[in-house]
């Protein structure tokens, strides 16, 4: 078969076939009387083998080794190809994400595109100061898509930069709630906790709904962050978790303050007082925790809290009794 016929049937150009011949990859078995290259069936099979190996990403040098070196083993080369392919896919994915974000920013001209690119690059900088400045400036520039802010927030490890990013998200006017909700379900604990802290700083109803849902999150830390945020918003659903925090002596001062805010509603006040009394009656609560629970009753108005403190003033635990007596005196003085 002549070179033109081989090119048509194999899809490999005549020029490439000549290049293969110059590298010694495949040589036509014979020549016609006129000197034209003539390829045998075996030559054509080798051409298809070359193309198959090239489709895997092998260089022509590696193709030659694979076909001609009896001792050649593919394992190491294939592993290297897998690594390089993964790196290439990651790079292409990052580029695609960046292009989508530029599109989402709806640039009016190339100046807007360049400004968006600069801010995106700054958010990914190795310098914490650069990332922080980018987060703060994103509010004024209004060219960074909220998706980019969410991604940066969920991956940020520097506390100062993280605070700036959360602030920027809160100023963005919403839109990031759905993405942050995905963060709450992340298998990485740090991502879940960054997500709930970001949601806690967003004042809209969508954020409140997400925080309510986070009260049942499997991650204890996420539940506690959500409860503190909901308490500050006056959402009574947080009461059981907040009482648990006081009993467990985890952020108990903040939890007691949140309970005090919620107790401004008379119905909630009685519920909170009853919940604190129930935990005090739990025999498994440590003495120090019982003192914390008694102290928490100080800022809970109503007769339920007053009766509980009066009973606790005779508690067998002297420290609890003294705490209750002191709290009662303060309440009477007010």
C-alpha positions in Angstrom: 0.0 0.0 0.0 1.4 3.4 -1.0 1.8 6.2 1.5 -1.2 8.2 0.2 -3.5 5.1 0.7 -2.0 4.5 4.2 -2.7 8.2 5.1 -6.3 8.0 4.0 -7.0 4.7 5.8 -5.1 5.4 9.0 -5.9 9.1 9.4 -2.2 9.8 9.9 -0.9 12.4 7.4 1.8 11.5 4.9 4.0 14.2 6.5 3.6 12.5 9.9 4.4 9.1 8.4 7.6 10.5 7.0 8.4 11.9 10.4 7.8 8.5 12.0 10.2 7.0 9.4 12.9 9.6 10.2 12.7 8.7 13.9 12.9 5.0 13.1 9.4 4.2 14.5 8.0 2.7 11.3 9.7 2.1 7.9 7.9 1.0 4.8 8.9 -2.6 4.0 9.6 -1.9 0.3 9.6 0.5 -2.6 7.9 0.5 -5.9 9.9 0.5 -9.2 9.4 4.2 -9.2 10.8 4.6 -5.7 7.6 5.2 -3.8 7.2 3.8 -0.3 5.2 0.6 0.0 3.7 -0.4 3.4 2.9 -3.9 4.3 0.1 -5.1 6.5 2.5 -5.4 9.4 3.7 -1.8 8.8 0.1 -0.6 9.0 -0.5 -2.5 12.3 2.5 -0.8 13.8 1.2 2.6 12.7 -2.0 1.9 14.6 0.0 0.7 17.6 1.9 4.0 17.5 -1.3 6.0 17.4 -2.9 4.0 20.2 0.1 4.7 22.5 0.2 8.3 21.5 -3.5 8.6 22.5 -2.4 7.8 26.1 -0.1 10.7 26.1 3.2 8.9 25.5 6.0 10.8 23.8 7.3 9.4 20.5 10.5 8.4 22.3 8.5 6.4 24.8 6.4 4.9 22.0 9.5 3.6 20.4 10.7 2.1 23.7 7.4 0.4 24.3 7.3 -1.2 20.9 11.0 -2.2 20.5 12.5 -2.7 24.0 11.6 -6.2 25.3 12.5 -5.2 28.8 10.3 -2.1 28.8 7.7 -2.2 31.6 4.8 0.2 31.4 3.9 0.5 35.1 6.1 3.4 36.1 5.4 5.3 32.9 1.6 4.8 33.2 1.8 6.0 36.8 3.6 9.1 35.7 1.0 9.7 32.9 -1.7 9.4 35.5 -0.1 12.0 37.7 0.5 14.4 34.8 -3.0 13.9 33.6 -4.4 14.7 37.0 -2.3 17.8 37.2 -3.5 18.9 33.8 -7.1 18.3 34.7 -6.7 20.3 37.9 -5.1 23.2 36.0 -7.9 23.1 33.3 -10.5 23.0 36.0 -9.1 25.9 37.8 -9.0 27.9 34.6 -12.6 27.0 33.8 -13.7 28.1 37.3 -11.9 31.4 36.9 -13.5 32.0 33.5 -16.9 31.2 34.9 -16.4 33.7 37.7 -15.3 36.4 35.3 -18.4 35.7 33.3 -20.6 35.9 36.5 -19.1 39.3 37.2 -20.6 40.5 33.9 -17.7 42.7 32.9 -18.6 45.7 30.8 -15.1 45.8 29.3 -11.6 44.5 29.5 -10.7 46.8 32.4 -13.4 45.1 34.4 -12.0 41.7 33.4 -8.5 42.7 34.4 -9.7 44.0 37.7 -11.6 40.8 38.5 -8.6 38.7 37.5 -6.4 40.8 39.8 -8.7 40.3 42.8 -9.1 36.6 42.2 -5.3 36.2 42.0 -5.0 38.3 45.2 -7.5 36.0 47.0 -5.3 33.1 46.1 -2.0 34.7 47.1 0.5 33.1 49.5 0.6 36.4 51.4 -2.0 36.7 54.2 -1.8 40.5 53.9 -2.6 40.4 50.2 -5.5 38.1 50.8 -6.9 40.3 53.5 -6.6 43.4 51.4 -8.3 41.7 48.5 -11.2 40.6 50.8 -11.7 44.1 52.1 -11.5 45.7 48.7 -13.9 43.2 47.1 -16.8 45.1 48.7 -15.9 48.4 47.1 -14.9 46.9 43.7 -18.0 44.8 43.5 -16.3 42.6 40.8 -15.6 39.4 42.8 -18.4 36.8 42.4 -19.8 35.6 45.7 -18.7 32.1 44.8 -15.1 33.1 44.9 -15.6 34.7 48.3 -17.2 31.6 49.6 -14.5 29.3 48.3 -11.8 31.6 49.8 -13.7 31.7 53.2 -14.0 27.9 53.4 -10.3 27.4 52.8 -8.8 30.3 54.7 -6.6 29.3 57.7 -5.4 32.8 58.8 -7.9 34.1 61.4 -7.5 37.8 60.4 -8.1 37.0 56.7 -11.0 34.7 57.6 -12.6 37.6 59.5 -12.2 39.9 56.6 -13.7 37.3 54.2 -16.7 36.7 56.5 -17.3 40.4 56.7 -17.1 40.7 52.9 -19.6 37.9 52.5 -22.0 39.5 54.9 -21.7 42.8 52.9 -22.4 41.0 49.6 -26.1 41.1 50.1 -26.6 37.3 50.2 -26.3 34.8 47.4 -23.7 32.7 49.2 -26.0 30.9 51.5 -26.5 27.9 49.2 -22.7 27.4 48.8 -22.2 27.8 52.5 -24.9 25.2 53.1 -22.8 22.8 51.1 -19.9 23.6 53.4 -21.9 22.5 56.4 -22.0 19.0 54.9 -18.3 18.9 54.1 -16.4 15.8 55.4 -13.7 18.2 56.7 -14.5 19.5 60.2 -12.6 22.8 59.6 -14.7 23.5 56.5 -17.9 22.9 58.3 -16.9 25.2 61.1 -15.8 28.0 58.8 -19.1 27.6 57.0 -21.3 28.0 60.1 -19.2 31.0 61.3 -19.7 32.7 58.0 -23.4 32.0 58.0 -23.6 33.4 61.6 -22.5 36.8 60.3 -25.0 37.0 57.5 -28.2 38.8 58.8 -30.7 37.5 56.2 -33.6 35.0 56.7 -31.8 32.4 54.6 -28.9 32.4 57.0 -31.3 32.0 60.0 -32.9 29.0 58.3 -29.5 27.4 57.8 -28.5 28.0 61.4 -31.8 26.4 62.5 -30.9 23.3 60.4 -27.3 23.4 61.8 -28.7 22.7 65.3 -29.0 19.0 64.3 -25.6 18.9 62.5 -23.5 15.8 63.5 -20.6 18.2 64.4 -21.0 19.3 68.0 -18.9 22.5 67.3 -21.2 23.4 64.4 -24.3 23.0 66.6 -22.8 25.3 69.3 -21.8 28.0 66.8 -25.3 27.9 65.4 -27.0 28.0 68.8 -25.0 31.1 69.9 -25.9 32.9 66.6 -29.5 32.0 66.9 -29.6 33.1 70.5 -28.4 36.5 69.5 -31.2 36.6 66.9 -33.8 35.7 69.5 -34.6 32.2 68.1 -35.8 30.0 70.9 -34.9 26.8 69.1 -31.4 27.3 70.3 -32.4 26.9 74.0 -31.6 23.2 74.5 -28.2 23.5 72.9 -27.3 26.6 74.9 -28.4 24.9 78.2 -26.2 21.9 77.2 -23.3 24.3 76.7 -23.6 25.7 80.1 -23.9 22.2 81.7 -20.9 21.0 79.6 -18.9 24.2 80.5 -18.2 24.9 76.9 -18.4 28.5 76.0 -20.7 28.6 79.0 -20.4 32.4 79.6 -21.5 33.1 76.0 -24.2 30.5 76.2 -25.6 32.1 79.4 -25.5 35.5 77.8 -27.5 34.1 74.9 -30.0 32.5 77.2 -30.4 35.9 79.0 -31.2 37.6 75.7 -33.8 34.9 74.9 -35.3 35.2 78.4 -36.6 38.7 77.6 -39.7 36.8 76.2 -41.7 35.6 79.3 -42.7 32.4 77.6 -39.1 31.6 76.8 -38.0 32.7 80.3 -40.1 29.9 81.9 -38.9 27.4 79.4 -35.2 28.3 79.9 -35.6 28.2 83.7 -37.3 24.8 83.6 -34.5 23.5 81.3 -31.8 24.7 83.7 -33.6 23.2 86.6 -33.8 19.8 84.8 -30.1 19.8 84.1 -29.4 20.7 87.8 -31.4 17.6 88.8 -29.3 15.4 86.6 -27.1 13.4 88.9 -24.4 13.1 86.3 -23.7 16.9 86.1 -20.4 17.8 87.7 -20.4 20.1 90.8 -18.7 22.9 88.8 -21.3 22.7 86.1 -24.1 22.8 88.7 -22.6 26.1 89.9 -22.6 27.4 86.3 -26.2 26.4 85.9 -27.2 28.2 89.1 -25.3 31.3 87.9 -27.2 31.2 84.6 -30.5 31.4 86.4 -29.4 34.9 87.7 -30.4 36.6 84.5 -33.6 34.6 83.8 -36.6 36.5 85.0 -39.8 35.0 86.3 -41.1 32.9 89.2 -39.8 29.6 87.9 -36.2 30.8 88.2 -36.8 32.4 91.5 -38.3 29.2 93.0 -35.4 27.2 91.6 -32.8 29.5 93.2 -34.6 29.5 96.5 -34.5 25.6 96.5 -30.8 25.7 95.5 -29.9 27.9 98.4 -30.4 24.8 100.6 -28.5 22.5 98.2 -26.2 19.9 99.6 -23.4 21.3 97.6 -22.3 24.2 99.6 -20.8 26.0 96.6 -24.1 25.7 94.7 -26.1 26.8 97.8 -23.8 29.9 98.2 -24.1 30.7 94.5 -27.9 30.5 94.6 -28.1 32.6 97.8 -25.9 35.2 96.2 -27.9 35.3 93.0 -31.1 35.6 94.9 -29.7 38.6 96.8 -28.8 40.2 93.5 -32.2 39.6 92.1 -33.9 41.1 95.2 -31.6 44.1 95.0 -32.6 44.7 91.4 
